[in-house]
């Protein structure tokens, strides 16, 4: 009996040693990173291609010549370089943490796909918002990106800096700084509940629309919804929402900002709701 126990103990120790050695090889060697990514590519049935892999899974990991192509969804995305630093140890606690991500030279070509004859049943919004595991993005820097739809230019950006977290408790955006040839958007906020969608957000924008420039700021708090209305517009937020909206339009006579706002006149629209006060100030002027 002792002989068998001894043999079983030795076998367990050997398995532990091999498992530890495999884990270390997978995390801390370039060949281990190539092996892991090859398994991912195989699982994606040829949709993902990577020209070269550098570094290790423990970081930093560098990918060059990345391409994701899925004809069924009409997406063909090419990425010049991706540099990623993971917090590998956090995976044991079901947390996927990206400490640093740098992505540059992105080209996304979208193709219109006819809808299916029998569309699938819609997924409940709460289910879509709940992540399979906690995802934390400490810092992401997205460089030059171009998006086209059916070969027509759709959007282009110079840079995007993002810091966010997505957990079962909520979705938080600590930093969203978008820079494009047409302007900038800076935003931070949080969705603190997936059941009543309560949350808050602050944003600043400065954007060029055709020959006009739009600049504004938003400070929004939603504690669950109420209906508000003004003389020229009506809006529904939710039961206990807190939103104070003011719009000031200054534009040439030929510009129509929105229905009921008229052309060339200064009009106002205010949502009066219960709760905390937040505000949006928006102005437009001809871009020179």
Number of C-alpha atoms within 10 A of each C-alpha: 6 7 8 9 10 11 12 12 12 12 12 12 12 12 12 12 12 12 12 12 12 13 12 13 16 19 19 16 17 18 16 19 22 19 12 14 17 15 11 13 14 12 11 13 9 12 14 18 18 17 10 12 18 17 21 22 24 19 20 15 18 19 18 19 15 18 18 17 17 14 12 9 12 16 17 16 18 20 19 16 17 19 19 20 20 20 16 15 12 12 13 8 9 12 17 20 19 19 17 18 21 16 22 18 16 22 18 20 20 19 17 10 11 9 7 7 6 6 7 7 6 6 8 8 10 13 11 10 17 16 15 13 14 19 18 19 19 16 17 21 16 19 18 17 20 17 17 15 15 11 10 11 11 13 14 17 19 18 19 21 17 20 20 19 19 21 16 15 14 19 22 20 17 17 18 18 18 18 20 16 12 15 17 19 18 17 19 19 20 20 19 18 17 18 11 16 17 19 20 19 18 17 17 18 18 19 19 18 14 9 9 15 18 17 17 17 18 20 21 21 24 24 22 17 20 20 17 21 14 14 11 12 14 12 14 12 17 17 15 19 25 27 28 23 23 19 18 17 23 18 19 14 10 9 14 15 14 9 9 11 18 15 18 15 15 12 16 15 17 20 22 18 21 17 15 14 15 19 19 19 16 19 15 21 16 15 12 6
